Amino acid sequence: MCRSIKTLRPPMTDEVTEEDIHAAALQYVRKISGFRAPAAHNREAFDLAVEAVAAATAELLSTLEVRGSATPRSSTPVG
């Protein structure tokens, strides 16, 4: 769907920052909403969606178990 969103888990990337998660969430919301920059009357909904997607992404990444990984993903800090 969004080819510019990079994979945020090993072995694709070793360290994930809050900025990485926010950038992916922003790109996703832009894609599904069809807005690069929403109008003022849609800004709050847009920003809330980005925050919700970023939170869901951080939760997913913190609970994934990657096969062959020496340590569980939850021990890797996000942000």
N, CA, C and O atoms as a CHARMM CRD file, in Angstrom:
* protein
*
  316
    1    1 MET  N      0.82600  -1.18900   0.00000 PROA 1      0.00000
    2    1 MET  CA     0.00000   0.00000   0.00000 PROA 1      0.00000
    3    1 MET  C      0.86600   1.24700   0.00000 PROA 1      0.00000
    4    1 MET  O      0.80600   2.03700  -0.94100 PROA 1      0.00000
    5    2 CYS  N      1.67300   1.43800   1.04300 PROA 2      0.00000
    6    2 CYS  CA     2.55800   2.60000   1.12000 PROA 2      0.00000
    7    2 CYS  C      3.99200   2.11700   0.96700 PROA 2      0.00000
    8    2 CYS  O      4.61700   1.68800   1.93700 PROA 2      0.00000
    9    3 ARG  N      4.48800   2.18600  -0.20100 PROA 3      0.00000
   10    3 ARG  CA     5.81800   1.65600  -0.46800 PROA 3      0.00000
   11    3 ARG  C      6.92400   2.41400   0.23900 PROA 3      0.00000
   12    3 ARG  O      8.01400   1.87200   0.42100 PROA 3      0.00000
   13    4 SER  N      6.67600   3.66000   0.64600 PROA 4      0.00000
   14    4 SER  CA     7.71500   4.43700   1.29900 PROA 4      0.00000
   15    4 SER  C      7.77500   4.18700   2.80700 PROA 4      0.00000
   16    4 SER  O      8.67000   4.70500   3.47500 PROA 4      0.00000
   17    5 ILE  N      6.85100   3.41000   3.35200 PROA 5      0.00000
   18    5 ILE  CA     6.93400   3.05900   4.76200 PROA 5      0.00000
   19    5 ILE  C      7.88100   1.87800   4.89200 PROA 5      0.00000
   20    5 ILE  O      7.66400   0.82200   4.29600 PROA 5      0.00000
   21    6 LYS  N      8.93900   2.06900   5.68100 PROA 6      0.00000
   22    6 LYS  CA     9.91000   0.99200   5.82800 PROA 6      0.00000
   23    6 LYS  C      9.48700   0.02600   6.93000 PROA 6      0.00000
   24    6 LYS  O      8.74100   0.39300   7.83800 PROA 6      0.00000
   25    7 THR  N      9.96300  -1.19200   6.84200 PROA 7      0.00000
   26    7 THR  CA     9.68500  -2.20100   7.85500 PROA 7      0.00000
   27    7 THR  C     10.44300  -1.82400   9.12000 PROA 7      0.00000
   28    7 THR  O     11.62700  -1.49200   9.06500 PROA 7      0.00000
   29    8 LEU  N      9.76500  -1.87600  10.25100 PROA 8      0.00000
   30    8 LEU  CA    10.35500  -1.43700  11.51300 PROA 8      0.00000
   31    8 LEU  C     10.59700  -2.58900  12.47600 PROA 8      0.00000
   32    8 LEU  O     10.33400  -2.46400  13.67200 PROA 8      0.00000
   33    9 ARG  N     11.08700  -3.69200  11.97500 PROA 9      0.00000
   34    9 ARG  CA    11.41400  -4.82400  12.85000 PROA 9      0.00000
   35    9 ARG  C     12.65400  -5.52100  12.32400 PROA 9      0.00000
   36    9 ARG  O     12.98200  -5.42800  11.14100 PROA 9      0.00000
   37   10 PRO  N     13.34000  -6.22300  13.21800 PROA 10     0.00000
   38   10 PRO  CA    14.49000  -7.00100  12.75900 PROA 10     0.00000
   39   10 PRO  C     14.03500  -8.06400  11.78100 PROA 10     0.00000
   40   10 PRO  O     12.90100  -8.52600  11.91500 PROA 10     0.00000
   41   11 PRO  N     14.79400  -8.47300  10.84800 PROA 11     0.00000
   42   11 PRO  CA    16.15400  -8.01300  10.56600 PROA 11     0.00000
   43   11 PRO  C     16.18400  -6.79100   9.64500 PROA 11     0.00000
   44   11 PRO  O     17.25900  -6.37700   9.21100 PROA 11     0.00000
   45   12 MET  N     15.03700  -6.21700   9.34600 PROA 12     0.00000
   46   12 MET  CA    14.98800  -5.08500   8.42500 PROA 12     0.00000
   47   12 MET  C     15.64500  -3.84100   9.00900 PROA 12     0.00000
   48   12 MET  O     16.28200  -3.07000   8.29200 PROA 12     0.00000
   49   13 THR  N     15.48700  -3.65400  10.29700 PROA 13     0.00000
   50   13 THR  CA    16.09300  -2.51900  10.97700 PROA 13     0.00000
   51   13 THR  C     16.44700  -2.94200  12.39200 PROA 13     0.00000
   52   13 THR  O     15.71400  -3.71000  13.01400 PROA 13     0.00000
   53   14 ASP  N     17.55200  -2.45100  12.89800 PROA 14     0.00000
   54   14 ASP  CA    18.00100  -2.85400  14.23300 PROA 14     0.00000
   55   14 ASP  C     17.44700  -1.97000  15.33400 PROA 14     0.00000
   56   14 ASP  O     17.11600  -2.45600  16.41500 PROA 14     0.00000
   57   15 GLU  N     17.34600  -0.68200  15.06900 PROA 15     0.00000
   58   15 GLU  CA    16.89700   0.24900  16.08700 PROA 15     0.00000
   59   15 GLU  C     15.73600   1.07500  15.54800 PROA 15     0.00000
   60   15 GLU  O     15.82200   1.65200  14.46400 PROA 15     0.00000
   61   16 VAL  N     14.66400   1.12600  16.30400 PROA 16     0.00000
   62   16 VAL  CA    13.48200   1.88400  15.90500 PROA 16     0.00000
   63   16 VAL  C     13.32700   3.05900  16.86200 PROA 16     0.00000
   64   16 VAL  O     13.32900   2.88400  18.08000 PROA 16     0.00000
   65   17 THR  N     13.19400   4.24700  16.30600 PROA 17     0.00000
   66   17 THR  CA    13.02200   5.44000  17.12800 PROA 17     0.00000
   67   17 THR  C     11.56700   5.90100  17.08400 PROA 17     0.00000
   68   17 THR  O     10.78600   5.45600  16.24200 PROA 17     0.00000
   69   18 GLU  N     11.22200   6.78900  17.99100 PROA 18     0.00000
   70   18 GLU  CA     9.88200   7.37800  17.96600 PROA 18     0.00000
   71   18 GLU  C      9.66000   8.11500  16.65800 PROA 18     0.00000
   72   18 GLU  O      8.55000   8.13000  16.12700 PROA 18     0.00000
   73   19 GLU  N     10.71900   8.73000  16.13800 PROA 19     0.00000
   74   19 GLU  CA    10.61300   9.44100  14.86200 PROA 19     0.00000
   75   19 GLU  C     10.28000   8.49400  13.72300 PROA 19     0.00000
   76   19 GLU  O      9.49300   8.83600  12.84000 PROA 19     0.00000
   77   20 ASP  N     10.87600   7.29700  13.73400 PROA 20     0.00000
   78   20 ASP  CA    10.57300   6.28300  12.71500 PROA 20     0.00000
   79   20 ASP  C      9.09500   5.89300  12.77400 PROA 20     0.00000
   80   20 ASP  O      8.42200   5.80000  11.74800 PROA 20     0.00000
   81   21 ILE  N      8.60800   5.66900  13.99100 PROA 21     0.00000
   82   21 ILE  CA     7.22000   5.26300  14.17100 PROA 21     0.00000
   83   21 ILE  C      6.28000   6.38700  13.75000 PROA 21     0.00000
   84   21 ILE  O      5.28600   6.14100  13.06700 PROA 21     0.00000
   85   22 HSD  N      6.58500   7.61400  14.15200 PROA 22     0.00000
   86   22 HSD  CA     5.73800   8.75100  13.78600 PROA 22     0.00000
   87   22 HSD  C      5.73200   8.95000  12.27200 PROA 22     0.00000
   88   22 HSD  O      4.67500   9.20000  11.69100 PROA 22     0.00000
   89   23 ALA  N      6.88100   8.84500  11.62900 PROA 23     0.00000
   90   23 ALA  CA     6.94900   9.02700  10.17300 PROA 23     0.00000
   91   23 ALA  C      6.11400   7.98000   9.45100 PROA 23     0.00000
   92   23 ALA  O      5.42400   8.30000   8.48300 PROA 23     0.00000
   93   24 ALA  N      6.16700   6.73000   9.91200 PROA 24     0.00000
   94   24 ALA  CA     5.36200   5.67800   9.29300 PROA 24     0.00000
   95   24 ALA  C      3.87400   5.93200   9.51400 PROA 24     0.00000
   96   24 ALA  O      3.06900   5.75300   8.60000 PROA 24     0.00000
   97   25 ALA  N      3.51000   6.35000  10.72600 PROA 25     0.00000
   98   25 ALA  CA     2.10700   6.63900  11.03300 PROA 25     0.00000
   99   25 ALA  C      1.60200   7.80500  10.19100 PROA 25     0.00000
  100   25 ALA  O      0.48800   7.76200   9.67000 PROA 25     0.00000
  101   26 LEU  N      2.40700   8.83100  10.05900 PROA 26     0.00000
  102   26 LEU  CA     2.02800   9.99200   9.25400 PROA 26     0.00000
  103   26 LEU  C      1.82900   9.60100   7.79600 PROA 26     0.00000
  104   26 LEU  O      0.85500  10.01700   7.16800 PROA 26     0.00000
  105   27 GLN  N      2.73800   8.81300   7.25900 PROA 27     0.00000
  106   27 GLN  CA     2.62900   8.38200   5.87000 PROA 27     0.00000
  107   27 GLN  C      1.36800   7.53900   5.66000 PROA 27     0.00000
  108   27 GLN  O      0.67800   7.68300   4.65100 PROA 27     0.00000
  109   28 TYR  N      1.07800   6.66300   6.61500 PROA 28     0.00000
  110   28 TYR  CA    -0.11400   5.82500   6.52400 PROA 28     0.00000
  111   28 TYR  C     -1.38500   6.67800   6.53600 PROA 28     0.00000
  112   28 TYR  O     -2.27000   6.48500   5.70200 PROA 28     0.00000
  113   29 VAL  N     -1.47700   7.61600   7.47400 PROA 29     0.00000
  114   29 VAL  CA    -2.67400   8.45900   7.57100 PROA 29     0.00000
  115   29 VAL  C     -2.80800   9.34000   6.33100 PROA 29     0.00000
  116   29 VAL  O     -3.91600   9.55500   5.84000 PROA 29     0.00000
  117   30 ARG  N     -1.70200   9.84200   5.83100 PROA 30     0.00000
  118   30 ARG  CA    -1.75100  10.62400   4.58400 PROA 30     0.00000
  119   30 ARG  C     -2.31300   9.78400   3.44400 PROA 30     0.00000
  120   30 ARG  O     -3.14600  10.25300   2.66800 PROA 30     0.00000
  121   31 LYS  N     -1.85500   8.54900   3.35200 PROA 31     0.00000
  122   31 LYS  CA    -2.28000   7.67300   2.25800 PROA 31     0.00000
  123   31 LYS  C     -3.77100   7.35300   2.34700 PROA 31     0.00000
  124   31 LYS  O     -4.49500   7.47500   1.35900 PROA 31     0.00000
  125   32 ILE  N     -4.22500   6.94600   3.52400 PROA 32     0.00000
  126   32 ILE  CA    -5.62000   6.52300   3.61500 PROA 32     0.00000
  127   32 ILE  C     -6.59000   7.69900   3.61600 PROA 32     0.00000
  128   32 ILE  O     -7.74100   7.54900   3.20400 PROA 32     0.00000
  129   33 SER  N     -6.14000   8.87500   4.07500 PROA 33     0.00000
  130   33 SER  CA    -7.03300  10.04200   4.08700 PROA 33     0.00000
  131   33 SER  C     -7.04700  10.77000   2.75100 PROA 33     0.00000
  132   33 SER  O     -8.01600  11.44800   2.41000 PROA 33     0.00000
  133   34 GLY  N     -5.96700  10.62500   2.00200 PROA 34     0.00000
  134   34 GLY  CA    -5.85200  11.34700   0.74600 PROA 34     0.00000
  135   34 GLY  C     -5.38600  12.77800   0.91800 PROA 34     0.00000
  136   34 GLY  O     -5.39600  13.55700  -0.03500 PROA 34     0.00000
  137   35 PHE  N     -4.97500  13.13200   2.13900 PROA 35     0.00000
  138   35 PHE  CA    -4.48600  14.48100   2.42200 PROA 35     0.00000
  139   35 PHE  C     -3.00400  14.46000   2.75100 PROA 35     0.00000
  140   35 PHE  O     -2.56300  13.69400   3.60800 PROA 35     0.00000
  141   36 ARG  N     -2.24400  15.29500   2.07700 PROA 36     0.00000
  142   36 ARG  CA    -0.84900  15.47700   2.48700 PROA 36     0.00000
  143   36 ARG  C     -0.82800  16.38400   3.70500 PROA 36     0.00000
  144   36 ARG  O     -0.13400  16.11600   4.68600 PROA 36     0.00000
  145   37 ALA  N     -1.59300  17.45200   3.62800 PROA 37     0.00000
  146   37 ALA  CA    -1.76400  18.38200   4.74700 PROA 37     0.00000
  147   37 ALA  C     -3.25500  18.70600   4.80600 PROA 37     0.00000
  148   37 ALA  O     -3.78900  19.32700   3.88700 PROA 37     0.00000
  149   38 PRO  N     -3.92700  18.29300   5.87400 PROA 38     0.00000
  150   38 PRO  CA    -5.37100  18.51100   5.94800 PROA 38     0.00000
  151   38 PRO  C     -5.71900  19.98300   6.14200 PROA 38     0.00000
  152   38 PRO  O     -4.90300  20.76700   6.62500 PROA 38     0.00000
  153   39 ALA  N     -6.92900  20.34100   5.76400 PROA 39     0.00000
  154   39 ALA  CA    -7.44400  21.68500   6.01200 PROA 39     0.00000
  155   39 ALA  C     -7.56900  21.89300   7.52500 PROA 39     0.00000
  156   39 ALA  O     -7.60100  20.93500   8.29700 PROA 39     0.00000
  157   40 ALA  N     -7.63600  23.13800   7.92200 PROA 40     0.00000
  158   40 ALA  CA    -7.69700  23.47500   9.34900 PROA 40     0.00000
  159   40 ALA  C     -8.83000  22.73700  10.07400 PROA 40     0.00000
  160   40 ALA  O     -8.65200  22.30100  11.21200 PROA 40     0.00000
  161   41 HSD  N     -9.97300  22.59800   9.43400 PROA 41     0.00000
  162   41 HSD  CA   -11.10200  21.94200  10.09000 PROA 41     0.00000
  163   41 HSD  C    -10.92000  20.42700  10.23500 PROA 41     0.00000
  164   41 HSD  O    -11.67500  19.78400  10.96500 PROA 41     0.00000
  165   42 ASN  N     -9.93400  19.85600   9.55300 PROA 42     0.00000
  166   42 ASN  CA    -9.63800  18.42800   9.67400 PROA 42     0.00000
  167   42 ASN  C     -8.34300  18.15200  10.43400 PROA 42     0.00000
  168   42 ASN  O     -7.99900  16.99200  10.66100 PROA 42     0.00000
  169   43 ARG  N     -7.63600  19.18000  10.82300 PROA 43     0.00000
  170   43 ARG  CA    -6.31700  19.01600  11.45200 PROA 43     0.00000
  171   43 ARG  C     -6.37700  18.17900  12.72600 PROA 43     0.00000
  172   43 ARG  O     -5.54600  17.28900  12.90900 PROA 43     0.00000
  173   44 GLU  N     -7.33200  18.44100  13.60800 PROA 44     0.00000
  174   44 GLU  CA    -7.39500  17.70400  14.86500 PROA 44     0.00000
  175   44 GLU  C     -7.64000  16.21100  14.61400 PROA 44     0.00000
  176   44 GLU  O     -6.97400  15.36700  15.21300 PROA 44     0.00000
  177   45 ALA  N     -8.57300  15.88900  13.74700 PROA 45     0.00000
  178   45 ALA  CA    -8.85700  14.48200  13.43500 PROA 45     0.00000
  179   45 ALA  C     -7.63300  13.81200  12.82300 PROA 45     0.00000
  180   45 ALA  O     -7.31400  12.67100  13.15600 PROA 45     0.00000
  181   46 PHE  N     -6.95000  14.51900  11.93200 PROA 46     0.00000
  182   46 PHE  CA    -5.75400  14.00000  11.27000 PROA 46     0.00000
  183   46 PHE  C     -4.66000  13.71600  12.30600 PROA 46     0.00000
  184   46 PHE  O     -4.06800  12.63600  12.31700 PROA 46     0.00000
  185   47 ASP  N     -4.40100  14.69500  13.16900 PROA 47     0.00000
  186   47 ASP  CA    -3.35600  14.53600  14.18600 PROA 47     0.00000
  187   47 ASP  C     -3.67900  13.42100  15.17000 PROA 47     0.00000
  188   47 ASP  O     -2.79000  12.66800  15.56700 PROA 47     0.00000
  189   48 LEU  N     -4.94300  13.31000  15.56600 PROA 48     0.00000
  190   48 LEU  CA    -5.35000  12.22500  16.46300 PROA 48     0.00000
  191   48 LEU  C     -5.15900  10.86300  15.80400 PROA 48     0.00000
  192   48 LEU  O     -4.75000   9.90400  16.45700 PROA 48     0.00000
  193   49 ALA  N     -5.45300  10.78400  14.51700 PROA 49     0.00000
  194   49 ALA  CA    -5.26000   9.52200  13.79300 PROA 49     0.00000
  195   49 ALA  C     -3.78100   9.14800  13.74600 PROA 49     0.00000
  196   49 ALA  O     -3.42700   7.98600  13.94600 PROA 49     0.00000
  197   50 VAL  N     -2.92100  10.12600  13.48200 PROA 50     0.00000
  198   50 VAL  CA    -1.47200   9.85600  13.45200 PROA 50     0.00000
  199   50 VAL  C     -1.01500   9.35200  14.81600 PROA 50     0.00000
  200   50 VAL  O     -0.25200   8.38900  14.89500 PROA 50     0.00000
  201   51 GLU  N     -1.47200   9.99200  15.88800 PROA 51     0.00000
  202   51 GLU  CA    -1.09600   9.55400  17.23800 PROA 51     0.00000
  203   51 GLU  C     -1.59000   8.14400  17.53100 PROA 51     0.00000
  204   51 GLU  O     -0.86500   7.34400  18.12200 PROA 51     0.00000
  205   52 ALA  N     -2.82300   7.83200  17.12200 PROA 52     0.00000
  206   52 ALA  CA    -3.38900   6.50600  17.36900 PROA 52     0.00000
  207   52 ALA  C     -2.63400   5.42900  16.59900 PROA 52     0.00000
  208   52 ALA  O     -2.35500   4.35600  17.13500 PROA 52     0.00000
  209   53 VAL  N     -2.30400   5.71500  15.34900 PROA 53     0.00000
  210   53 VAL  CA    -1.55400   4.75000  14.53800 PROA 53     0.00000
  211   53 VAL  C     -0.14800   4.57400  15.10500 PROA 53     0.00000
  212   53 VAL  O      0.36100   3.45400  15.15400 PROA 53     0.00000
  213   54 ALA  N      0.47400   5.64800  15.52700 PROA 54     0.00000
  214   54 ALA  CA     1.81900   5.55800  16.11800 PROA 54     0.00000
  215   54 ALA  C      1.77900   4.72500  17.40300 PROA 54     0.00000
  216   54 ALA  O      2.65900   3.89400  17.62900 PROA 54     0.00000
  217   55 ALA  N      0.77000   4.94100  18.24100 PROA 55     0.00000
  218   55 ALA  CA     0.64600   4.16900  19.47900 PROA 55     0.00000
  219   55 ALA  C      0.41900   2.69000  19.18800 PROA 55     0.00000
  220   55 ALA  O      1.02100   1.83100  19.83300 PROA 55     0.00000
  221   56 ALA  N     -0.44000   2.38900  18.22600 PROA 56     0.00000
  222   56 ALA  CA    -0.69100   0.99700  17.84800 PROA 56     0.00000
  223   56 ALA  C      0.57000   0.35600  17.28500 PROA 56     0.00000
  224   56 ALA  O      0.84700  -0.81400  17.54600 PROA 56     0.00000
  225   57 THR  N      1.32000   1.11200  16.52400 PROA 57     0.00000
  226   57 THR  CA     2.57300   0.60600  15.94700 PROA 57     0.00000
  227   57 THR  C      3.58400   0.30700  17.04300 PROA 57     0.00000
  228   57 THR  O      4.21400  -0.75000  17.03100 PROA 57     0.00000
  229   58 ALA  N      3.74500   1.22500  17.98800 PROA 58     0.00000
  230   58 ALA  CA     4.67800   1.01100  19.09600 PROA 58     0.00000
  231   58 ALA  C      4.27600  -0.21500  19.90800 PROA 58     0.00000
  232   58 ALA  O      5.13200  -1.00600  20.30600 PROA 58     0.00000
  233   59 GLU  N      2.97800  -0.37500  20.15500 PROA 59     0.00000
  234   59 GLU  CA     2.48700  -1.54700  20.89200 PROA 59     0.00000
  235   59 GLU  C      2.78100  -2.83700  20.12900 PROA 59     0.00000
  236   59 GLU  O      3.25000  -3.81500  20.71000 PROA 59     0.00000
  237   60 LEU  N      2.50500  -2.83200  18.84300 PROA 60     0.00000
  238   60 LEU  CA     2.79100  -4.00700  18.02200 PROA 60     0.00000
  239   60 LEU  C      4.26400  -4.36900  18.07400 PROA 60     0.00000
  240   60 LEU  O      4.61700  -5.52400  18.31600 PROA 60     0.00000
  241   61 LEU  N      5.12300  -3.39000  17.84800 PROA 61     0.00000
  242   61 LEU  CA     6.55500  -3.65800  17.81800 PROA 61     0.00000
  243   61 LEU  C      7.08200  -4.12300  19.16500 PROA 61     0.00000
  244   61 LEU  O      8.03000  -4.90600  19.22000 PROA 61     0.00000
  245   62 SER  N      6.48200  -3.65100  20.25300 PROA 62     0.00000
  246   62 SER  CA     6.95500  -4.04900  21.58000 PROA 62     0.00000
  247   62 SER  C      6.52700  -5.45700  21.95700 PROA 62     0.00000
  248   62 SER  O      7.09800  -6.05200  22.87100 PROA 62     0.00000
  249   63 THR  N      5.52600  -6.00000  21.26400 PROA 63     0.00000
  250   63 THR  CA     5.04000  -7.33400  21.61100 PROA 63     0.00000
  251   63 THR  C      5.38500  -8.40700  20.59000 PROA 63     0.00000
  252   63 THR  O      5.15700  -9.59000  20.84600 PROA 63     0.00000
  253   64 LEU  N      5.92600  -8.02600  19.44500 PROA 64     0.00000
  254   64 LEU  CA     6.30600  -9.01900  18.44400 PROA 64     0.00000
  255   64 LEU  C      7.46000  -9.88300  18.93800 PROA 64     0.00000
  256   64 LEU  O      8.36700  -9.40000  19.61600 PROA 64     0.00000
  257   65 GLU  N      7.41300 -11.14600  18.59500 PROA 65     0.00000
  258   65 GLU  CA     8.53400 -12.04700  18.83400 PROA 65     0.00000
  259   65 GLU  C      9.07300 -12.43900  17.47600 PROA 65     0.00000
  260   65 GLU  O      8.36500 -13.02600  16.65800 PROA 65     0.00000
  261   66 VAL  N     10.32700 -12.11100  17.24500 PROA 66     0.00000
  262   66 VAL  CA    10.95300 -12.38200  15.95900 PROA 66     0.00000
  263   66 VAL  C     11.76200 -13.66300  16.08000 PROA 66     0.00000
  264   66 VAL  O     12.64000 -13.77500  16.93500 PROA 66     0.00000
  265   67 ARG  N     11.46300 -14.62200  15.22500 PROA 67     0.00000
  266   67 ARG  CA    12.19500 -15.89900  15.24900 PROA 67     0.00000
  267   67 ARG  C     13.67200 -15.66700  15.03200 PROA 67     0.00000
  268   67 ARG  O     14.07100 -14.84700  14.20500 PROA 67     0.00000
  269   68 GLY  N     14.47900 -16.39200  15.78000 PROA 68     0.00000
  270   68 GLY  CA    15.92600 -16.29600  15.64000 PROA 68     0.00000
  271   68 GLY  C     16.52600 -15.12400  16.39400 PROA 68     0.00000
  272   68 GLY  O     17.74300 -14.93700  16.39600 PROA 68     0.00000
  273   69 SER  N     15.68300 -14.34300  17.02700 PROA 69     0.00000
  274   69 SER  CA    16.17100 -13.20400  17.81000 PROA 69     0.00000
  275   69 SER  C     16.61800 -13.70600  19.17400 PROA 69     0.00000
  276   69 SER  O     15.93800 -14.52300  19.79500 PROA 69     0.00000
  277   70 ALA  N     17.74700 -13.22100  19.63100 PROA 70     0.00000
  278   70 ALA  CA    18.29000 -13.65700  20.91800 PROA 70     0.00000
  279   70 ALA  C     17.46200 -13.13600  22.08200 PROA 70     0.00000
  280   70 ALA  O     17.38800 -13.78000  23.12900 PROA 70     0.00000
  281   71 THR  N     16.83500 -11.96800  21.90800 PROA 71     0.00000
  282   71 THR  CA    16.03700 -11.39200  22.98200 PROA 71     0.00000
  283   71 THR  C     14.65200 -11.04600  22.45800 PROA 71     0.00000
  284   71 THR  O     14.49600 -10.75200  21.27300 PROA 71     0.00000
  285   72 PRO  N     13.64700 -11.07500  23.32200 PROA 72     0.00000
  286   72 PRO  CA    12.30900 -10.69000  22.87900 PROA 72     0.00000
  287   72 PRO  C     12.27900  -9.22400  22.44900 PROA 72     0.00000
  288   72 PRO  O     13.02900  -8.40700  22.98400 PROA 72     0.00000
  289   73 ARG  N     11.45200  -8.90100  21.52400 PROA 73     0.00000
  290   73 ARG  CA    11.34000  -7.54000  21.00900 PROA 73     0.00000
  291   73 ARG  C     10.96100  -6.55500  22.10400 PROA 73     0.00000
  292   73 ARG  O     11.36400  -5.39400  22.04700 PROA 73     0.00000
  293   74 SER  N     10.20200  -6.98700  23.09100 PROA 74     0.00000
  294   74 SER  CA     9.73100  -6.08600  24.13100 PROA 74     0.00000
  295   74 SER  C     10.88100  -5.48900  24.94200 PROA 74     0.00000
  296   74 SER  O     10.69100  -4.46600  25.60000 PROA 74     0.00000
  297   75 SER  N     12.07500  -6.10400  24.91100 PROA 75     0.00000
  298   75 SER  CA    13.19400  -5.54700  25.63600 PROA 75     0.00000
  299   75 SER  C     13.92600  -4.47500  24.85400 PROA 75     0.00000
  300   75 SER  O     14.80200  -3.79900  25.39300 PROA 75     0.00000
  301   76 THR  N     13.57300  -4.31200  23.57700 PROA 76     0.00000
  302   76 THR  CA    14.18000  -3.28800  22.75700 PROA 76     0.00000
  303   76 THR  C     13.41200  -1.99300  22.93900 PROA 76     0.00000
  304   76 THR  O     12.20900  -1.95100  22.68200 PROA 76     0.00000
  305   77 PRO  N     14.09400  -0.91800  23.38600 PROA 77     0.00000
  306   77 PRO  CA    13.36400   0.33300  23.60900 PROA 77     0.00000
  307   77 PRO  C     12.85900   0.94000  22.30800 PROA 77     0.00000
  308   77 PRO  O     13.53700   0.90400  21.28100 PROA 77     0.00000
  309   78 VAL  N     11.66200   1.49400  22.37400 PROA 78     0.00000
  310   78 VAL  CA    11.09900   2.22200  21.24000 PROA 78     0.00000
  311   78 VAL  C     11.05900   3.67800  21.66500 PROA 78     0.00000
  312   78 VAL  O     10.24800   4.07800  22.50100 PROA 78     0.00000
  313   79 GLY  N     11.96200   4.47500  21.06600 PROA 79     0.00000
  314   79 GLY  CA    11.98300   5.90500  21.34400 PROA 79     0.00000
  315   79 GLY  C     12.82300   6.25700  22.44800 PROA 79     0.00000
  316   79 GLY  O     12.93100   7.43500  22.79000 PROA 79     0.00000
